[in-house]
Amino acid sequence: MRTYERTHPWLKFQADLHELSPSTWIALGECQSKCEHIARVPLRPSTAEELYKLFLAKGIAATTAIEGNTLTEDQVRRHLDGNLEVPPSLEYQKQEIDNVLAACNRILDDMATGGGEPLSVAGIQAHNREVLANLKLEEGVQPGQLRTHSVLVGKYRGAPAEDCDYLLDRLCQWLNGPDFRPQKGMDIAFATLKAILAHLYIAWIHPFGDGNGRTARLVEFEILIRSGVPAPAAHLPSNHYNQTRTEYYRQLDHAGRSGGEVTAFVAYAIQGFLDGLQNQLETIWSQQWDVAWRNYVHELFRDRGNPSQQRQRHLVLDLSRRQEPVPMAKLPEISPRLARAYALRTAKTLSRDVNALVRMGLLALTPKGYVAQRQSILAFLPPRAKPQA
């Protein structure tokens, strides 16, 4: 008998996924569907790059914040753009960000060139080596090397050091084995389960002297990427764990105390992934809607090039950026170019322009002011009853 069998009997390397509730299976199917939708969304390259940076910053900020990094999402974004200055005492936090970014980029490069091997102990060690590179570490901690001492994380004690190599090898064999061989067309769904359980078991084993959480989340990211999950979406689990950090640690603790019962943690992780995908799709959809609306406006004004029509086009486009209604008198103030356009004109000119846009169906009057009729281009709005003649 190995020591871990006595101290950590919940490390069973098996999971009865039939015990997952129907709602969790439905959520898992939704995750696959939403990942496929995100992967096929057509976006302008500049928009796609902006969205990628947005979710990359969220993911990297999250995976380091759980370990105590205090840089905010906005600061991480500025650092990714090369615009962040921090005092010397916080330089190590920038290094933590750089390490995770380099690891994610290396995984994506491997995928782009067709490289990468099945999950292995050496691969997990490489992830740990990457996240700890160039950081000051406790005595006895070597990046990428399995620990040779006992560790206590809060109230939880990691698996016996003498068993870490064996346990990681067992984990890789299990995750690479038939339990996670996907049914046809279900690659992302099976990979999601595999990624969550890989994360959970690495957290339980705690094989390294430092960086175990970041390593677990990198393994999770890599498994999702290799299954076809778009890169922005593959960062979402880390974001979920960070946003619900107290619940994250409670679920980890509960899974260990319940003798290795993983269904609650899996359900928690899948629901968080689904919520993140839904929010991501809303962001992408909003970008697409804005592009379609602006194209529609430009199309309507294609053959209308006189000064008043140009003013009207600018008016509706600039008002489209506002969520709240704007009173007639305030319309010239919503952008510098409108302020210039109406500076030497009377209120009657503004009124004529607004009325023309209302007749075209581009603006609408509400009790609080005017709004752009962006919803008019949605193809499948619920039908509205026609007034009786």
Stockholm file with secondary structure:
# STOCKHOLM 1.0

chainA/1-389         MRTYERTHPWLKFQADLHELSPSTWIALGECQSKCEHIARVPLRPSTAEELYKLFLAKGIAATTAIEGNTLTEDQVRRHLDGNLEVPPSLEYQKQEIDNVLAACNRILDDMATGGGEPLSVAGIQAHNREVLANLKLEEGVQPGQLRTHSVLVGKYRGAPAEDCDYLLDRLCQWLNGPDFRPQKGMDIAFATLKAILAHLYIAWIHPFGDGNGRTARLVEFEILIRSGVPAPAAHLPSNHYNQTRTEYYRQLDHAGRSGGEVTAFVAYAIQGFLDGLQNQLETIWSQQWDVAWRNYVHELFRDRGNPSQQRQRHLVLDLSRRQEPVPMAKLPEISPRLARAYALRTAKTLSRDVNALVRMGLLALTPKGYVAQRQSILAFLPPRAKPQA
#=GR chainA/1-389 SS CCHHHHHCTTCCSCCCGGGSCHHHHHHHHHHHHHHHHHHTCCCCHHHHHHHHHHHHHHHHHHHHHTTTCCCCHHHHHHHHTTCCCCCGGGHHHHHHHHHHHHHHHHHHHHHHTTCCCSCCHHHHHHHHHHHTTTCCCCTTCCTTSBCSSCCEETTEECCCGGGHHHHHHHHHHHHHSGGGCCCTTCHHHHHHHHHHHHHHHHHHHCCBSSCHHHHHHHHHHHHHHHHTCCHHHHTHHHHHHHHTHHHHHHHHHHHHHTTSCCHHHHHHHHHHHHHHHHHHHHHHHHHHHHHHHHHHHHHHTTTCCSHHHHHHHHHHHHHTTCSSCBCGGGGGGSSHHHHHHHTTSCHHHHHHHHHHHHHTTSEEEETTEEEECGGGGCTTCCCCCCCCC
#=GC SS_cons         CCHHHHHCTTCCSCCCGGGSCHHHHHHHHHHHHHHHHHHTCCCCHHHHHHHHHHHHHHHHHHHHHTTTCCCCHHHHHHHHTTCCCCCGGGHHHHHHHHHHHHHHHHHHHHHHTTCCCSCCHHHHHHHHHHHTTTCCCCTTCCTTSBCSSCCEETTEECCCGGGHHHHHHHHHHHHHSGGGCCCTTCHHHHHHHHHHHHHHHHHHHCCBSSCHHHHHHHHHHHHHHHHTCCHHHHTHHHHHHHHTHHHHHHHHHHHHHTTSCCHHHHHHHHHHHHHHHHHHHHHHHHHHHHHHHHHHHHHHTTTCCSHHHHHHHHHHHHHTTCSSCBCGGGGGGSSHHHHHHHTTSCHHHHHHHHHHHHHTTSEEEETTEEEECGGGGCTTCCCCCCCCC
//
